[in-house]
């Protein structure tokens, strides 16, 4: 299988602290586990049948840069020959603004990292505090200035619909991000995940979500501001300057196969999605004892895989080309969702020229509520 895989994800499960909205696989304040993590990751990588030549490599978390410059170098040393980014590969690392320094940027260059995804979330001190973030707006400006001189591609994450956030605060955040010359912007509405600190505060009435209509207005405002500044919305949540789209995410949306390593990491072979055990300590222990770390295995039917492909395609601004979809999935779009598509077109949520079906702006804004009809 390795011969046709060109994409890999590596999960680094460490953070300085856990933000109140986060339900990702991570441990906070456990730097003592770094060494065992590196060793366990090396064991997992050695289980590959053959090296993988990569078009994209994505290091996510957690916060990979929490490892520090030497830790990032050590991480790449564990890859040895197992993961081999091609000369033209996109190699992305997620970063906390507090971790990025000149020495960290030097480590990026030394390791072949050419793209940084910066967890900005907001440039307003009140919003950052509400989001339980540990950096300040001044940290972001300083780091963006450093990265602007580095030659690296820079993507920033922005969260909207934070408790107490207004349209004006969202507009200011976007204006700042544009002024800092980010190449790529990912925009997410705050989600309230069961089991998080935010979920508990919401249940107790100490945090109140933004109302749905205001959330939609915020997203429309973001689309307008970024579009006016030359960013293209190429997927529901993602905006890029010309030629700056995220190739790794595009591989996911194209339903290409990818490998994944680390606790909670999920790999995909085109039909089966296999997720590693989420517990960091259990994942480490089992690998150090040469045991399996496979957790959940989700095997889709051919039709289920086609339906997922349809949804992922419709999330993209280019939409779904019927002949290409049939060639890739073996299913006709209209056999899967003809009635839903007709209803979306009638409601103004989609456009259909007979060959390509794509969501309109209104459809993009409501997309999460549309997918149940397809899946």
N, C-alpha and C positions, 0 to 999 in steps of 0.2 A: 504493500500500500504506500510505503514511503516515496516511491518513485513518482507518484502523482500528487503528493502533498507539497505545497509551496508556501505554506503559511503556518506560523506557530505562535502560541501565546504562553507566556511564563508568568505565573502568579507569585508575587512577592508579598507575603501576608503581614507585613509589619507597618505600624504607624506610631507616631508620637502619642496620639490619643485618638479615641473613637468619637467621631462627630455624632451628634444626637440623632441624625436622620439615617445613619449608615447601617446597612445590614449585610455588608460584604464579608467575605471570609478574611478575618484578620485578627491579630492580637496586638494590643497596645501596651507599650512599656515593657516588652519582653525581648530586649536586645540580647539577653543571655542565650536566646535560641538561634542566633545568627549562624553560629558555626555548625550546629546540628542540621539546620536548614540547608546550608550549602552542601553538606555531605549527603543528605537525603536526596537533594535535587540531582546530584551527580549519579546516585544509584538509579534514580528514575530515568535519567537520560540514557544511561548505559543499556537500558532495556530495549532501545530502538534496534530494529533489525539492521538498519543501515543509516548512514548520515542523511540528513534532509537539507537539500539546497533550497534556500528560502528567498521568495520574492518579498515577503514581509515578516517581521518579527515584532511582537508587541509585548512589552514588559508592563504589567499592570498590578494593581493591588487593592487594598493596602497602599503603601507608598514606597515604590522601589528606591527612591532617592533617600529614604530614611536609613538605608544601609551605609550612607556616606560615600565619598569618592573611592576609597579603597575597597569598600564593600561592593560597589558597582563593578569594579574591576574583577574582584573575586567571583562575582556572579558570572561574568562572561568567561572566566577561566574554567568554570565548571561545565560550560558548553562543550569545551574541547573541540572535537571534530563532529559531534552529534548534530549541532545546529550550525549550518554554514550559510550565512547571508551572502547572496550573490552581490557582485560589485554595484549593481543598480538597485539593491534592496532598500525598502523603507524600513528603518529600525527605530521604533518609538519607545520612549520611556515616560511613564507618568511621574510627575514631580510636584512636590509641595514647595511653594515659594520660599519657605524658610530654609530649604535644603540647598537651593541653587546658589553657587558661588563660582568664582573663577576656577578654583580647583575641581569643582564638580563638572564644569563645562569641559575642562581639560580631560577629565575621565570619560565624558561622553565621546569626545573626538577619538580618544585612544581606543575605545571599545567599538567604534564604528556606528555609534548612535547618531542619527541625523535628524530626528524629529522629537520634540518635547511636547508632552501634553500637560499643561500647567493647571493645577486645581485652584483657579482664581475664585470662582463662585460668586464673588461680589467685590466691588471697590468702594463700598460704603461701610464705615465702621459699625454702625448700628445693625445693618443687615448681617455683617460677618459675625457679630456677637450673637444675633438671633440664630444663626446657622451653626453656632458652636465651633466656629473655625478658630484656629490658633495663630493665624497671621493677620497682619494689618494691611490696609490699602497701600501704605508707603512701601511695604515689603514687595508688593506686586510691581509697583512702578520701578523700583530699584532692579528687580530681577529681569523685568522686560527690557530695561536698558542694557543689561548685561547680555541677554539673549539676542537682542537686536544686533549686537556687534559680533555674534558668534558664528554666523553663517548657517545656523540650525533653523529648520522649519519649526514654527511655534504655533501650537494650538492651545486655546484656552477654554476651560469649562465655565459656564455661567449658569447659576441656578436662579430661577425666577419664581414668583408666588411664594416667597418666604413670609412667615408670619409678620404682619405689620408693614409689609412692603407696599409701596404705592407705584402708580404709573410713572410719576416723576423720578422716583429712585431707580426704577428699571431703565428709564431713558438715560439717566446719568451714567449708569453702569455701562451701557452699550456705547455711549459717546466716549467714555474713557478707554474701553477696549479698542475701539476704532483708532483713537489717537495714539495708542501704544503699538499699532501696526501688527497685530496678530494676523497670521496667515490663514488661520482656521478657527472657527468658533463653534462649539457644541453647546446648545441651550436646552436645559431640562427644567421642567416644572417640578417643584419640590414634591416628592412622593412620601407618603406616610406608611411605612412598612410595619407590619405587625411585629412586636417584640423589640422595636427600637425605643430609645429614650423619648423620642418625639411622639411616638404612638401613645406611650404612657401619659405624657403631659397633655396630649389632646384628650385622652379619655378622662383625665382629671379636670379638664377645663382651663389649664394654665397656658396652653397654646391653642390658637384658633387658626384653622386653615383660611387661606384667601378664598373668597367665593368664586364659583366657577366662571361666571361672566367676566369678572375682573381678571382672572387668570387668562382667559381667552383674549381679552383686550391687551394684556401684557405681551402675549406671544405675537399678536398682530403688530404691535409697536416694534418689537424686536425685528420681525421680518422686514418691516418698512425701513428701519434705520440701517440694518445691515445691507439690504438691497441697494439703498441709495448710496452706500459707501463702496459698492462694487463687489460685495460678497454674494455668491450665488447659493440659494438654498437648494442643495442637491439631494437632501433627505430630510424627513420631517424635522429632525433636531439638529441638523448639521449644515453649516454655511462655510464656504471657502472662497478665497481669492482664486483667480484663474490658475489652473494646473496645481492647486494645493489641496485637492480632496484627499481623504485618508484611504490609502489603498488597502490597508488591512481591514478596515470596516467594510469596504466595498467587496472584499472577498467573502465576508460573512453574508452580506446581502445578496451576493450571487450564488449562495449555497455551495461554495467551493469547500473541499475538505481541508481541515486544519488539525494540527497536533496541539496538545496543551499539557503543561506540566505545572506542578505545585498543588497545594491543598485547595480543594474546591474548583480547580480548573476543569473545564469541559472541552472535550475533543469531539470532532464530527467527521464521519467518513462518507457522508452523502446520504446516509439513511439512519445510522445509529449515532446517538449523542451519549457519550460516556463521561460521567462526572466523577472526579476524584473525591475521596472523603474530605469533608469540610474541616474537621478538627485539625488544627495545626500540629498539636502534640501527637495525636494518633497517626496522622500522615507521616510524621518524622519517625515515630517508633516502628511502624510497620515496615517502612523502607529500610531502616537500619537493621531490621531483622529479616530482610529479603522477603517480605510478604506483600500481597496485593494491596493496592490502595484504591481499587475501584469501588465507587459508591453506587450511584444510580446509573442504570442503563435504560435509555429511552429509545426503543426501536419503532420507527415510524413505518406505516404502510406506504406503498408507492403513492397512493392518493393523499395520504397525510403529508408526505414530503412535498407533493405538488401544491397543496394548499398553503403550506408554510412558505414555499417559494413565491406564491402569488402575493401573499401579504407583504413579504419583504420587498418584492418588486414594486408594489403599490406605495410603499413608504418613500420610494425614491421619486424625485421630481420627473425623471425621464419616463416613469411609468412602466407598463408591461407590454412588450411587443408580442402579439399572439403567435406568429410563426416561430419566433425564437423560444417562446415559452413551451410550445409543443415539442420542439426539438430537444429542449433540455429536460422536460419532465415526462413526456409521453402522454400528456393530458391536454385537452383543449380548455382554454380559459372559460369559455361559455358553458362547458359541461360542468364546471365546478361552481360557477358563480353568476350565471347569466341573469337570473332574477334580481340578485343584489345589485349588479352593475346597472341594470335598467332603472332600479329605484334610486341609485346614487346619481345617475345622470339626470333623472327627472327632478331630483331635489337640489341640483346644482353642486353636488359634491364630487362629481367626476365628469370627465370628457372622454368621449369614445368616437374615434374616427373610422371605426371598422377594423383597423389593424392594431392600433395602440390604445390602451386604456390608461388614463392617468388621473390622479386626484386634482381637483381644483384647490385654490387657496382655502376655501371653506372646508373642503374635504380633508385637507392636511390638518387643519385646526381641530377637526373632530375625529381624526383617524382612529384613535384608540377605541372609540365607541362603534366603529364600523366592522372591526375584524371578527367579531363573534359570528357574523352572518357567513363568513368564509371558512373559518376554522371549525 
